[in-house]
Amino acid sequence: MSRIKQNSIALYTILYREIVRFIRIWSQTLLPPVISIALYFIIFGSLIGPRIGQMGGVSYIDYIVPGLIMMAIITSAYTNVVFSFFSSKFQRNIEEMLVSPMPSSVILWGFVLGGVVRGVCVGILVTGVSLFFTKLEVAYFWITILVGVLTAVLFSLAGLLNGIFAKKFDDVNIVPTFILSPLTYLGGIFYPISLLPEFWQGVTHANPIFYMVNAFRYGMLGHSDVKVEVAFVVIIGFIVLMYGLSLWLLKKGIGIKT
């Protein structure tokens, strides 16, 4: 059997396990983010939105829909990988993968693609829920899809890094609580950057989630606070950086081997 075929089977096996894992407990992995985002639609879209009026040339609920979908994708992709990888590390079966003939890149992409699938699934479900509150008109379909997938890849890699460095289950929750959530809420989901003072506009430009939300909003509404080309450069740049770091850590066994 050729090496390519062996690696393909290994990748498929890890990915299949990841998908089955989160589908088996769909009430914990797929349903909660959909319910949470639905509450945002009700509170911010249906109740507060009419009092705010338009934002960025569209109704307020239409303005926040892309950001809320993106928030669901980010959270789901990140959470899937960090908990799955840390569980494998805690149960010590990740060591069996590392000593097997599988390249580290196959292990990495197996976990990452599992996070991407879950993130995309949740994104589709949230998009479906949004149709109960507003009529979606996607301006640039392929840009929307590409940004969603790239963002899921990026935060799956981020979840993998968190899982590599985590030493106990409490460490798994530190980054989502104290870093990921603030960056997400301050990433321009609920407001355009023009509403902020000049200093905070500069701070927001240092937030990578700001570029993802705006690129996704551009794909759906044709409107963005930053050039979509710049947003793609930022997203792809972070993916390359995190991929290189994650692969190096896996090959070295840092945070895994004892």
Sequence and secondary structure as in RCSB ss.txt:
>XXXX:A:sequence
MSRIKQNSIALYTILYREIVRFIRIWSQTLLPPVISIALYFIIFGSLIGPRIGQMGGVSYIDYIVPGLIMMAIIT
SAYTNVVFSFFSSKFQRNIEEMLVSPMPSSVILWGFVLGGVVRGVCVGILVTGVSLFFTKLEVAYFWITILVGVL
TAVLFSLAGLLNGIFAKKFDDVNIVPTFILSPLTYLGGIFYPISLLPEFWQGVTHANPIFYMVNAFRYGMLGHSD
VKVEVAFVVIIGFIVLMYGLSLWLLKKGIGIKT
>XXXX:A:secstr
  HHHHHHHHHHHHHHHHHHHHHHTHHHHTHHHHHHHHHHIIIIIIIIHHHH EETTEEHHHHHHHHHHHHHHHH
HHHHHHHHHHHHHHHTT HHHHHHSSS HHHHHHHHHHHHHHHHHHHHHHHHHHHTTTS    S HHHHHHHHHH
HHHHHHHHHHHHHHH  SHHHHHHHIIIIIHHHHHTSSSSS GGGS HHHHHHHTT HHHHHHHHHHHHHHS  S
S HHHHHHHHHHHHHHHHHHHHHHHHHTTTT  
